[in-house]
Amino acid sequence: MLEKIKALEKIALKLEPASLERKTIREAVVNYSEGFLDNIETLKAYQTTTDKGKQILDAPIQDQGIDINQILDLIGHNVDRPGLNPASGGHLAYIPGGGIYPSSLGDFLADVTNRYAGVFYASPGAVRIENLLLRWMCDLFGFPPEAGGNLTSGGSIANLTAIVTARDFKQLKSRDFEKVVIYSTAQVHHCTLKAIKISGLYEAIQRNIPMDEHFRMDAEALKKAILEDKKNGLIPFMVMASAGTTDTGAIDPLEAIADLCTSEDLWFHVDGAYGGFFVLSDEVKAQFKGIERADSIVIDPHKGLFLPYGSGALLVRNVKWLYNSQHMEANYLQDAFDDIEEISPADLSPELTKPFRGLRLWLPLQLFGVAPFRAALSEKIWLCRYFYEEIQKIEGFEVGTYPDLSVMTYRYIPKSGNVNAYNLDLTNRVKEEGSVFISSTTINGLVYLRLAVLSFRTHLQTIHRLLEVLKTLTKA
Ligand SMILES: *Cc1c(COP(=O)(O)O)cnc(C)c1O
């Protein structure tokens, strides 16, 4: 038996490369990533290819490993070349991604030491970091001292957890689901509709409240709908407001919605996955007035704080509501319950084992301070406003509503032919050109091009490049 164990150990030891071996792998990876970053300015925002990374399939998972340089070649050719490059400042579509460098080093450290951030007793320091970050975010929005939250993988899971928390707080019974009413606008993010479905509330009535000409919820119409529903014996349950819709960047009238949620006793949820962190920016801070009265807020550090993908956050006005919804005891975790100086993230989330997400956010905030984040957010606002002015100077272009934040819509009116078809085709031609990447949307049957500025690498020269590309491609 001992011989057998020793033989297995010899093979298994491959999993523990020694210092020199670590150095070889690490340097290869660092060289690769440095090459990527050094060329980021010239890398395309979108790369059209015919193979679409297909050679990745030629390297199946096998019993024996391959060389790190071979692996990096596979990644370089098949992963980091075809398709969208979310790390590029030229990414001006959907909601652009981030990828600030120190976050990757935070992940590196968190992964090497593999601290378990689920339970205070397991890693008090890691949990303190996560709770400190959540406290900081709660303070940004003016939440009270009893507020708290959870660091999630993104906005979708955070929205789902918020809806489940609201469902449990209001003690909705499944027999009542058909009478439960959820209010939002047609511009609410589709992940919240998905969350309603997953939370079991798909039988609930989902009311689309009309919007004003800026695509913000009409608070008067909301009031009418709630009162009407109450009169008809229905159960008005929650309002899902948006602080920055994905399509047009609109912020719903939060203060008026807060008033209604207070007087009519509804859960007030704000999806700020895209727009929430703009509360840091003096230019637009006032538009968030009323958000401090929300019951739950969703924000996405992997959008508004420029982190690499994998960081969302849910904030709840009273952390007990979240705890009551999400915590569960288990006998095999009994040792973990004694020490309650800090609340444990695993008690505030469906997740038990989770990555130490705090470090990828805490490290850059400590290293840079908040000032550059604030400046970058204000810069994005001004870049969007600048584009709004400049695009109208190019013949044939017209704009949608003035941007609340850093997303806006515009379109080209050709001298003849179908306007919608032209703009869809223009989106594709911009994609083929590749130096910038934009997306389109359809609003009231009209196809619009969208500008979404949120990459930390998007600066004035990027906007100039986009204007140049659009001018060239629309030249008769
Ligand atoms: C991106 C986004 C979401 C979804 O968040 P993920 O992090 O992609 O899961 C939700 N709401 C809004 C407004 C968004 O922009």
The ligand as an SDF file (V2000), in Angstrom:
LIG
                    3D

 15 15  0  0  0  0  0  0  0  0999 V2000
  -25.4260   44.8140  -17.3410 C   0  0  0  0  0  0  0  0  0  0  0  0
  -26.7160   45.0830  -16.6890 C   0  0  0  0  0  0  0  0  0  0  0  0
  -27.3490   44.1020  -15.9150 C   0  0  0  0  0  0  0  0  0  0  0  0
  -26.8280   42.6980  -15.8200 C   0  0  0  0  0  0  0  0  0  0  0  0
  -25.6540   42.6420  -15.0940 O   0  0  0  0  0  0  0  0  0  0  0  0
  -24.5450   41.5340  -15.3820 P   0  0  0  0  0  0  0  0  0  0  0  0
  -23.4000   41.9930  -14.5660 O   0  0  0  0  0  0  0  0  0  0  0  0
  -24.2920   41.5470  -16.8510 O   0  0  0  0  0  0  0  0  0  0  0  0
  -25.0900   40.2210  -14.9310 O   0  0  0  0  0  0  0  0  0  0  0  0
  -28.4980   44.4640  -15.2550 C   0  0  0  0  0  0  0  0  0  0  0  0
  -29.0250   45.6930  -15.3620 N   0  0  0  0  0  0  0  0  0  0  0  0
  -28.4550   46.6460  -16.1080 C   0  0  0  0  0  0  0  0  0  0  0  0
  -29.0840   48.0000  -16.1870 C   0  0  0  0  0  0  0  0  0  0  0  0
  -27.2720   46.3790  -16.7940 C   0  0  0  0  0  0  0  0  0  0  0  0
  -26.7070   47.3240  -17.5680 O   0  0  0  0  0  0  0  0  0  0  0  0
  1  2  1  0
  2  3  1  0
  2 14  2  0
  3  4  1  0
  3 10  2  0
  4  5  1  0
  5  6  1  0
  6  7  2  0
  6  8  1  0
  6  9  1  0
 10 11  1  0
 11 12  2  0
 12 13  1  0
 12 14  1  0
 14 15  1  0
M  END
$$$$
